Amino acid sequence: MRLRRHPRLERRRVVAGTHPVDVRGTFDPARPPVVLVHGVGMSGHYFLRFADALAATHDVYALDLPGYGTAPRPPRALTPSELGRVVADAVEALGLEAPVVVGHSMGCQIVVDAVKDHPGRWAGYVLVGPTVEPTARTLLHQGWRLLRDTLREPPRTNAVVALDYLRMGPLRYLRTAQHMLRDRIEEDVRGCTPPGLVVRGSRDPIAQRDWARSLARTAPDAGFLEIPGAPHNVQHTDPQELAAACAPFLESCRPGPRPGSPA
């Protein structure tokens, strides 16, 4: 099924291990693959503008993980580590070889778990607005930062966020947020051996500058950059700017061709 407003993207459902995952993608094996992983309460929907920007040069896949967006709900909220396994299984189900995997917000924690626990599967990884800063590891801290960011986001971005939050429901959101707060991305990123890139919007109150820089320094091989004037949901508010900023890193990863793709 083609998405009317994103004509390059096609919607499919794959089974990742035992979990159904909904995917919006270009399904173009001639191009290097990029996989997009959303944050807590969200779905691949808020990645679609960024996916459109990347689709000119890459084979792009925006995931709806189990319990998010249109993907079926598992019996309980999954942890970042469990969702990392789902991402790795989804990449296998899609037949992707050496993708770059991009996470946003809690999606960064999922990506770090996927990269750490499944070495050799990735050409690189990008962490956009990563959570959770150790000095703000409570619901109160995160709620205050989220409120501040909401005031900086444009109305259309807040509408996308609100719709996904409502679809997930408050109880499952809170249970997932508790998993998010317990996860230690600053420790797990030490095990991420592929090249990485940490990105934040310069007006992001959730992933603050010092935290994002320290995360990049902690990783074995990661750079850092900012998108001027952008809030937390930079992939939705400034997709072209984010794609242009990431382009040199994506080019440097140079994922290899997949079996059956044109030479």
Secondary structure as a PSIPRED ss2 file (coil, helix, strand):
# PSIPRED VFORMAT (PSIPRED V4.0)

   1 M C   1.000  0.000  0.000
   2 R E   0.000  0.000  1.000
   3 L E   0.000  0.000  1.000
   4 R C   1.000  0.000  0.000
   5 R C   1.000  0.000  0.000
   6 H E   0.000  0.000  1.000
   7 P E   0.000  0.000  1.000
   8 R E   0.000  0.000  1.000
   9 L E   0.000  0.000  1.000
  10 E E   0.000  0.000  1.000
  11 R E   0.000  0.000  1.000
  12 R E   0.000  0.000  1.000
  13 R E   0.000  0.000  1.000
  14 V E   0.000  0.000  1.000
  15 V E   0.000  0.000  1.000
  16 A E   0.000  0.000  1.000
  17 G C   1.000  0.000  0.000
  18 T C   1.000  0.000  0.000
  19 H E   0.000  0.000  1.000
  20 P E   0.000  0.000  1.000
  21 V E   0.000  0.000  1.000
  22 D E   0.000  0.000  1.000
  23 V E   0.000  0.000  1.000
  24 R E   0.000  0.000  1.000
  25 G E   0.000  0.000  1.000
  26 T C   1.000  0.000  0.000
  27 F C   1.000  0.000  0.000
  28 D C   1.000  0.000  0.000
  29 P C   1.000  0.000  0.000
  30 A C   1.000  0.000  0.000
  31 R C   1.000  0.000  0.000
  32 P C   1.000  0.000  0.000
  33 P E   0.000  0.000  1.000
  34 V E   0.000  0.000  1.000
  35 V E   0.000  0.000  1.000
  36 L E   0.000  0.000  1.000
  37 V E   0.000  0.000  1.000
  38 H C   1.000  0.000  0.000
  39 G C   1.000  0.000  0.000
  40 V C   1.000  0.000  0.000
  41 G C   1.000  0.000  0.000
  42 M C   1.000  0.000  0.000
  43 S C   1.000  0.000  0.000
  44 G H   0.000  1.000  0.000
  45 H H   0.000  1.000  0.000
  46 Y H   0.000  1.000  0.000
  47 F H   0.000  1.000  0.000
  48 L H   0.000  1.000  0.000
  49 R H   0.000  1.000  0.000
  50 F H   0.000  1.000  0.000
  51 A H   0.000  1.000  0.000
  52 D H   0.000  1.000  0.000
  53 A H   0.000  1.000  0.000
  54 L H   0.000  1.000  0.000
  55 A C   1.000  0.000  0.000
  56 A C   1.000  0.000  0.000
  57 T C   1.000  0.000  0.000
  58 H C   1.000  0.000  0.000
  59 D E   0.000  0.000  1.000
  60 V E   0.000  0.000  1.000
  61 Y E   0.000  0.000  1.000
  62 A E   0.000  0.000  1.000
  63 L E   0.000  0.000  1.000
  64 D E   0.000  0.000  1.000
  65 L C   1.000  0.000  0.000
  66 P C   1.000  0.000  0.000
  67 G C   1.000  0.000  0.000
  68 Y C   1.000  0.000  0.000
  69 G C   1.000  0.000  0.000
  70 T C   1.000  0.000  0.000
  71 A C   1.000  0.000  0.000
  72 P C   1.000  0.000  0.000
  73 R C   1.000  0.000  0.000
  74 P C   1.000  0.000  0.000
  75 P C   1.000  0.000  0.000
  76 R C   1.000  0.000  0.000
  77 A C   1.000  0.000  0.000
  78 L C   1.000  0.000  0.000
  79 T C   1.000  0.000  0.000
  80 P H   0.000  1.000  0.000
  81 S H   0.000  1.000  0.000
  82 E H   0.000  1.000  0.000
  83 L H   0.000  1.000  0.000
  84 G H   0.000  1.000  0.000
  85 R H   0.000  1.000  0.000
  86 V H   0.000  1.000  0.000
  87 V H   0.000  1.000  0.000
  88 A H   0.000  1.000  0.000
  89 D H   0.000  1.000  0.000
  90 A H   0.000  1.000  0.000
  91 V H   0.000  1.000  0.000
  92 E H   0.000  1.000  0.000
  93 A H   0.000  1.000  0.000
  94 L H   0.000  1.000  0.000
  95 G C   1.000  0.000  0.000
  96 L C   1.000  0.000  0.000
  97 E C   1.000  0.000  0.000
  98 A C   1.000  0.000  0.000
  99 P C   1.000  0.000  0.000
 100 V E   0.000  0.000  1.000
 101 V E   0.000  0.000  1.000
 102 V E   0.000  0.000  1.000
 103 G E   0.000  0.000  1.000
 104 H E   0.000  0.000  1.000
 105 S C   1.000  0.000  0.000
 106 M H   0.000  1.000  0.000
 107 G H   0.000  1.000  0.000
 108 C H   0.000  1.000  0.000
 109 Q H   0.000  1.000  0.000
 110 I H   0.000  1.000  0.000
 111 V H   0.000  1.000  0.000
 112 V H   0.000  1.000  0.000
 113 D H   0.000  1.000  0.000
 114 A H   0.000  1.000  0.000
 115 V H   0.000  1.000  0.000
 116 K H   0.000  1.000  0.000
 117 D H   0.000  1.000  0.000
 118 H C   1.000  0.000  0.000
 119 P C   1.000  0.000  0.000
 120 G C   1.000  0.000  0.000
 121 R C   1.000  0.000  0.000
 122 W C   1.000  0.000  0.000
 123 A C   1.000  0.000  0.000
 124 G E   0.000  0.000  1.000
 125 Y E   0.000  0.000  1.000
 126 V E   0.000  0.000  1.000
 127 L E   0.000  0.000  1.000
 128 V E   0.000  0.000  1.000
 129 G C   1.000  0.000  0.000
 130 P C   1.000  0.000  0.000
 131 T C   1.000  0.000  0.000
 132 V C   1.000  0.000  0.000
 133 E C   1.000  0.000  0.000
 134 P H   0.000  1.000  0.000
 135 T H   0.000  1.000  0.000
 136 A H   0.000  1.000  0.000
 137 R C   1.000  0.000  0.000
 138 T C   1.000  0.000  0.000
 139 L H   0.000  1.000  0.000
 140 L H   0.000  1.000  0.000
 141 H H   0.000  1.000  0.000
 142 Q H   0.000  1.000  0.000
 143 G H   0.000  1.000  0.000
 144 W H   0.000  1.000  0.000
 145 R H   0.000  1.000  0.000
 146 L H   0.000  1.000  0.000
 147 L H   0.000  1.000  0.000
 148 R H   0.000  1.000  0.000
 149 D H   0.000  1.000  0.000
 150 T H   0.000  1.000  0.000
 151 L C   1.000  0.000  0.000
 152 R C   1.000  0.000  0.000
 153 E C   1.000  0.000  0.000
 154 P C   1.000  0.000  0.000
 155 P H   0.000  1.000  0.000
 156 R H   0.000  1.000  0.000
 157 T H   0.000  1.000  0.000
 158 N H   0.000  1.000  0.000
 159 A H   0.000  1.000  0.000
 160 V H   0.000  1.000  0.000
 161 V H   0.000  1.000  0.000
 162 A H   0.000  1.000  0.000
 163 L H   0.000  1.000  0.000
 164 D H   0.000  1.000  0.000
 165 Y H   0.000  1.000  0.000
 166 L H   0.000  1.000  0.000
 167 R H   0.000  1.000  0.000
 168 M H   0.000  1.000  0.000
 169 G C   1.000  0.000  0.000
 170 P H   0.000  1.000  0.000
 171 L H   0.000  1.000  0.000
 172 R H   0.000  1.000  0.000
 173 Y H   0.000  1.000  0.000
 174 L H   0.000  1.000  0.000
 175 R H   0.000  1.000  0.000
 176 T H   0.000  1.000  0.000
 177 A H   0.000  1.000  0.000
 178 Q H   0.000  1.000  0.000
 179 H H   0.000  1.000  0.000
 180 M H   0.000  1.000  0.000
 181 L H   0.000  1.000  0.000
 182 R H   0.000  1.000  0.000
 183 D C   1.000  0.000  0.000
 184 R C   1.000  0.000  0.000
 185 I H   0.000  1.000  0.000
 186 E H   0.000  1.000  0.000
 187 E H   0.000  1.000  0.000
 188 D H   0.000  1.000  0.000
 189 V H   0.000  1.000  0.000
 190 R H   0.000  1.000  0.000
 191 G H   0.000  1.000  0.000
 192 C C   1.000  0.000  0.000
 193 T C   1.000  0.000  0.000
 194 P C   1.000  0.000  0.000
 195 P C   1.000  0.000  0.000
 196 G E   0.000  0.000  1.000
 197 L E   0.000  0.000  1.000
 198 V E   0.000  0.000  1.000
 199 V E   0.000  0.000  1.000
 200 R E   0.000  0.000  1.000
 201 G E   0.000  0.000  1.000
 202 S C   1.000  0.000  0.000
 203 R C   1.000  0.000  0.000
 204 D C   1.000  0.000  0.000
 205 P C   1.000  0.000  0.000
 206 I C   1.000  0.000  0.000
 207 A C   1.000  0.000  0.000
 208 Q C   1.000  0.000  0.000
 209 R H   0.000  1.000  0.000
 210 D H   0.000  1.000  0.000
 211 W H   0.000  1.000  0.000
 212 A H   0.000  1.000  0.000
 213 R H   0.000  1.000  0.000
 214 S H   0.000  1.000  0.000
 215 L H   0.000  1.000  0.000
 216 A H   0.000  1.000  0.000
 217 R H   0.000  1.000  0.000
 218 T H   0.000  1.000  0.000
 219 A C   1.000  0.000  0.000
 220 P C   1.000  0.000  0.000
 221 D C   1.000  0.000  0.000
 222 A E   0.000  0.000  1.000
 223 G E   0.000  0.000  1.000
 224 F E   0.000  0.000  1.000
 225 L E   0.000  0.000  1.000
 226 E E   0.000  0.000  1.000
 227 I E   0.000  0.000  1.000
 228 P C   1.000  0.000  0.000
 229 G C   1.000  0.000  0.000
 230 A C   1.000  0.000  0.000
 231 P C   1.000  0.000  0.000
 232 H C   1.000  0.000  0.000
 233 N C   1.000  0.000  0.000
 234 V H   0.000  1.000  0.000
 235 Q H   0.000  1.000  0.000
 236 H H   0.000  1.000  0.000
 237 T H   0.000  1.000  0.000
 238 D C   1.000  0.000  0.000
 239 P H   0.000  1.000  0.000
 240 Q H   0.000  1.000  0.000
 241 E H   0.000  1.000  0.000
 242 L H   0.000  1.000  0.000
 243 A H   0.000  1.000  0.000
 244 A H   0.000  1.000  0.000
 245 A H   0.000  1.000  0.000
 246 C H   0.000  1.000  0.000
 247 A H   0.000  1.000  0.000
 248 P H   0.000  1.000  0.000
 249 F H   0.000  1.000  0.000
 250 L H   0.000  1.000  0.000
 251 E H   0.000  1.000  0.000
 252 S H   0.000  1.000  0.000
 253 C H   0.000  1.000  0.000
 254 R C   1.000  0.000  0.000
 255 P C   1.000  0.000  0.000
 256 G C   1.000  0.000  0.000
 257 P C   1.000  0.000  0.000
 258 R C   1.000  0.000  0.000
 259 P C   1.000  0.000  0.000
 260 G C   1.000  0.000  0.000
 261 S C   1.000  0.000  0.000
 262 P C   1.000  0.000  0.000
 263 A C   1.000  0.000  0.000
